[in-house]
Amino acid sequence: MSHVVLERLEKSYGGVTAVGGIDLSIGEGEFLVLLGPSGCGKTTTLRCIAGLEEITGGRILIDGKPVSTATMTTPPEQRQMGMVFQSYAVWPHMTVFENIAFGLKLQKLSKAEISARVGRALGLVGLGALAGRAIHQMSGGQQQRVALARAVALEPRVLLFDEPLSNLDAQLREYMRFELRQLQQRLGITAVYVTHDQQEAMVVADRVALMNKGRIEQVGTPKQIYRHPASLFAATFIGLANSIAATVVGDGVIALADGVQFHTEQRGFSIGQVVRMIVRPEHVRLATEATLNAYPVVVRDSAFLGNITDVTVMLGATALRAQPSPAFDFEPGAPTTLSIAPDAITLIAE
């Protein structure tokens, strides 16, 4: 296990800044996910950690030792890292065993040591009986496991994942999320994982570093980022959210444009300050009794989704989305009651 630290990390290509001076500390044995939209700098950051990209500012340390600065880069092969790529990057003309053993042979290990390591790695990913099978006879999910086993067999200090599940079908991708998480926990190894898939990040991460335009917007556990977003970007990128303009009219009280008021548990805003009221759809209650933050509304549209109903209601001129579970029938045009608990409202300054 290793401790990885990024200090004011910068990476530019010509006049274009891909990573704009980020600070991040990744603990020993932690599974950290770099999450964000395409072009936010997450893969560039991962490649800098791996040593595949030279950085243009700041530094990267592993166990307190600098491995990248603006003037020095430790080669990837000397960083003791394993990397699993989006494209699997397995050799199609080799067997499963040969693919996993390839890097070990480059390290000039003995045949006995190579055989033992390959065997352990195959056992970890559940492919112990398929060592002699040709790669072209393997499914996509099996090939991804081979790529993972190849990285694990090197016994790296840090495992790096660059969107490793994006080429798999939806059902297999969901299954492999849990497999990866369980494997990392069994190994106790430090892992850095890149994805743009919010659900994937929620499943595998100890912490998430949410990136946007080359910078880190927020770092926290999946629950922290989902329940307490620190910015409008964080609120709208992670999951679904109602985002409504409001004005602070009292200590813990806000008013919408038409004067409707909501009580919140957040404090520290000035009277008259313009904010965004963030509420997750599952926290918008319909047809339930409440005495605070409760108002009559009209159903605009409704869609039955099996476990939930996706409903849009009108509170005056304001549309709010709700997702009650279990699912109920809500007819368009029907009146109902909306309520939102004060602790379900997050305020973000404009």
N, C-alpha and C positions, 0 to 999 in steps of 0.2 A: 504494500500500500504506500501511496505517496501523497504528499501535500503539494498542490499546484497553486501558484499565485500569479495573477496578472496585475502588473503595476503600470497604469497609464498606457496601456497597450495601444499602439497606433499602427495602421497599415494603409498605405496609399499606393495607388497605381497611377503614376504620372501626377496629374492634378486632381484626381478623384480619390476621396477619402472613403475607404471601405469600413474601417474600424477607427472610431474617433476618440481614443484615449480612455479605455475602459479599465476599471479596477474590479478585480474579482478574486476571491479566495475560495478554493475548493478543498474541503477537508479530506483527510485520509479515510478511505472506505466510503466516501460519499458518492451518490449517483446524482450528478448535476445535469440538468437539461438546458441547452441553449435553444430557446424557442423564439420564433418570430416569423414574419412574412418573408417571401422571397426578396433577396437583395438587402436584407437588414444587416448582414455581416457575420451571421452565425457560423457559416461554413468556413469563411476566411479566418475567423477566430480559432476554430478547431484546427485548421491547417497550420496556423501559426504555432499552436501548442505542439502539434506533431513534428514541427520543424520542416514542413513542406513549403512554407512561405517564410521569407526573411521579413522581419518587422522593420518599420521605419521610425518607431519611437517607443519609449518605455522599455519594459523588460518582462520576461517570463522566468519564474523560478520554480524548480522542482526540489522539494525537501530543502529549501533555503539556498540552493545553488543556482545561479543564473545559467539558463540554457539558451536564451535569446536576448540580445540587445540590438540597438541600431547599428552596432559595429561588429557583432559577433553572433554566430549561430552554431550551436552544437548540431551535428548531422542527425537526421532521424534515426539512423541505426544505432546511435549511441545514447538514445533517450530511454531505451527499454520501455517502449510503448507498443501496444497492439492496436491496429485500426481495422474496423469493419466498414466497408464501403457500400454505397447504395447499389452499385452494379455487381456486387458479390466479388468480382475480380478473381474468380477461380480459373485454374488452367483446364480447358475443355478436353485436352488429350491425356490428362492424368487421372489416376484413380483417386478416390477419396483419401486414402492413406498417403499417396504421393503429394497431393495438394497440401495436406497438413504438415507433412514432413519437410516440405521445400525450404522453409525458413530455417528449420533446425539444421538441415544439412549445410546451409550457408554459414551457420555458427560452428561447423566442424565438430558436432557432437558425435559420440559413439553410436553405433547402430543400436545397441541395447538401450541407451538413453533416449534416442529418437523413438524407438518402438514403445517405450514406457510412456513417454509424454503424449504421443499420438493416441495411445490407448486410453489414457486418462481424459484427454480432451474429448475424444469421441464418446466416452461414457457420460461426460458432463452434458453433452448436447443430445444424448439419446440416439446416437448413430453407431453404437458399438458393433453391431452385426453387419455394417455396410462398408467396412474399411476397403474391401477389394472391388467395390462397385465403381464403374466408370461415371464420371461427372455428368455426361450427357444422358445418363439413365436416371438422374435425380430430378425431383420436382424443384420448383423455385424455392419453396420453404426449406427443403433439404439442402440445397446449395447454399442458402444463407446460413444454415447451421454449420456447414463445412467451413465457410468463411469465418464464422465465430470461433469454431474449434481451432482453426489455424492461428488466430490471434491469441487465444487462450494458451495454446501449446508453447508459445514463446515465453510464457510466465512473465508477462509485462508488469511494470509497476503501475501503469495507467492504461485503461481500455478506452479507446475513442470510437465513437459511432457516428457515421455521417449518413443520416436518414436511411438506416439499414432495412427498414420494412416497407418503404414506399413502393417497391415493385411487386409486393405480394397482394393477393386478393383480400378483400375486406375481412372475411372470416378468419383467414390464416393470420393476417396482420394483428387482429385482436388477440388471437391465441398466443402469438409470439411475443407480444408485449409482456405478458405475465411470465413467459418462459425466460426472457431476458432479465427481468427484474429478479426472479428467483435465482438465476445463475449468478448474477452479480452479488446477491446477498450471500450465497453459499461460498463464493470465492473471497468475499470481503474486500474486493479490489476497488480502487478509485475509478470512476467512470465519468466521461463527459460525452453527452449524447446530443446530437443536433436533429431537430425536427421542426416542421411547421404545423404539425398536427397537435391541436390543444389536448384532445383526449389522450393521445399517446403520452404526452408530457405528464398529464395528471396521473397516469397509471404507474409510470416507471420512476418518477423523480422523487428524491429526497427534497431537493430544492429546484426551483426554476429560475433561470436568468432570462427575463423577457427583454428581447432586443428590438430596436427600431431605429432605422437610419444610422447604423453604425455605433449606436450607444445602448447602454442598458437602462431600460425604463424602470424596472423593479426586480428585486431578488427576494424570494421567499418560498415557503412551502406552497404546494398547489392550493391548499385551503386558504392560506393568507392572501395569495394573489387573486383568487376567485372571490373571496368574501370581502376583502379590503383592498381593492385596486387603488394604486397611488396616482394614476393619471387616467385621462379619458381614453387614451390608447389602450391601456391595460384593461380597462373596464369593457371596452367594445371588442377587443381581440380575443379575450378569454371568455368563451361561452357567449350567451345572449344577454343583452341588457337593455332595459328602457333607459334612455338618456334624455332628460327633460330640463329645459332652462328654468331657473328659479332665482328668487331673490331672498336673502336672509332678512327676516322681519323681526326676529327676536332671538333670544338665547335658545338654540335648538329648534327654531321654528322657521320654515321657509314658505314662500308663497309662489304659486305658478302665475303665469301671465294674466289669467282671468281672476286671480285673487284667491283661489282655492289653497288652503294652508295644510301643511303636513308637519308633524312633530318628528324630530330625529333625536338620536342620542349623541350626535357629533356636536362638538363645541369648538370655540376658537375662531369663529368667523365674525366679521364686522357687520353691523346693521347696514343694510343697503348693498352688501357685497353680492355680486352676481356669481352663481354657482351652477353646476350641473347636478341634478338629482338622479342618482344611479340606483335602479332597482332591478333585480333579476326577475324574470317572468314567473318562476316558481314561488316567489315571495309575494306576488300579487294575489291576494285571496279573493275569491268570488263566492257570493251567496253564503257568506258566513257572518255570524253576529260579531260585532266589534263596536267599541265606544270611541276609540281614538283612530284618527286617520281613516275614517269610514265615510264613503259617499255613494249616492246612487249613480249608476252608470247605465249605458245602453250597449248591448252587444252589436258590434259592427260586422264581424265575420267569425267563423268558427270552423276548425278542421279536426276531425277525430283521428288520432295517431296511435290508437291502441292503448298504450299505458297512460297517455295523457291526452288532453284536448288543448289544442293551440287556439287561444281565443284573443281577439282584439276588441277592446271595449273603448267607448268614448266617455271621457270625463269632461263634459263641456266640449271645448274644441281640442282637447288633448287626447291622443290615442295612446293606450297602454296595452302591452302584450302580457297575457297571463297563460300559465301552463298548469292548470289544476290536475292533480293525480289523487285518486283514480279518475279516469275520464268521465265527464258528464256531458249531456247534450245541452248546448247553448244555441238557441235559435237566433239568427240575425234579426235585429230590431227589438229583441226582448229586453225588458229592464231587469237589472240585478244590482247587487251591492258589491262595491270594491272596498277592500281594506288592506293596509300595509302596516306592518309592525314598525315602530320607530327604529329598532335595531337592524332592520332590513334595508334601511336607506343609507347610502353612501353619498357624501357631498364632496365634489371636486371643484376647486376654484377655477374659474374661467381664466 
